[in-house]
Amino acid sequence: MRSCAGEDESLDHGGDILDTSFVDLGYDSIALLEAAAFIKREYEVALNDDDIDVQETPQVFLDKVNGVLVRQAAL
């Protein structure tokens, strides 16, 4: 996320952030779209733009990516 959002690598959100909303972490919709594009390029996992919501948390985002991976593996 940091490299996709262009965030300063020295910032430390500290601790467990999986259940903190992206808004509270300082990420906007553009950052999430960039992360989704990176994941698609690097791992061939495509999320729909409708699946990306800044009110969600990193855990929800990971769950969606993992869900796509499970569906792809089942094919």
C-alpha positions in Angstrom: 0.0 0.0 0.0 2.7 2.4 0.9 4.4 2.2 -2.5 1.1 2.4 -4.4 -0.1 5.4 -2.3 3.2 7.2 -2.6 3.3 7.4 1.2 6.5 8.2 3.0 8.1 4.9 3.8 9.3 6.3 7.1 5.8 6.7 8.5 4.9 4.1 11.0 1.2 3.3 11.5 2.4 1.0 14.3 0.9 -2.2 15.5 -2.0 -4.1 14.0 -3.8 -2.0 11.4 -5.8 -4.7 9.7 -9.1 -3.5 11.2 -8.5 0.2 10.8 -10.3 1.9 7.9 -8.3 3.1 4.9 -9.6 6.6 5.6 -8.2 6.5 9.1 -4.9 5.3 7.7 -4.8 8.2 5.3 -5.5 6.2 2.1 -7.9 7.5 -0.5 -9.7 5.8 -3.4 -6.9 6.5 -5.8 -4.4 4.7 -3.6 -6.7 1.7 -3.4 -7.2 1.7 -7.2 -3.4 1.8 -7.6 -3.0 -1.1 -5.1 -5.6 -3.1 -7.0 -3.8 -2.4 -10.3 -0.5 -3.5 -8.8 -2.1 -6.7 -7.5 -3.6 -7.4 -10.9 -0.3 -6.8 -12.7 1.9 -8.8 -10.3 -0.5 -11.6 -9.2 -3.2 -11.7 -11.9 -5.9 -11.0 -9.4 -8.5 -8.6 -10.7 -10.8 -6.8 -8.3 -13.8 -4.9 -9.6 -13.7 -1.1 -9.0 -17.0 -1.6 -7.2 -15.2 -3.9 -4.7 -12.9 -1.1 -3.6 -14.2 1.1 -0.7 -12.0 3.4 1.4 -14.4 2.9 4.3 -13.2 -0.7 4.5 -10.1 -2.1 6.2 -7.0 -3.8 5.0 -8.4 -7.1 6.3 -11.5 -6.7 4.1 -9.3 -5.8 1.1 -7.1 -8.9 1.7 -10.2 -11.1 2.1 -11.5 -9.9 -1.3 -8.1 -10.6 -2.9 -8.0 -14.1 -1.3 -11.6 -14.8 -2.4 -10.6 -14.1 -6.0 -7.6 -16.4 -5.7 -9.8 -19.2 -4.3 -12.3 -18.7 -7.2 -9.4 -18.8 -9.8 -7.9 -21.9 -8.2 -11.3 -23.7 -8.5 -11.5 -23.1 -12.3 
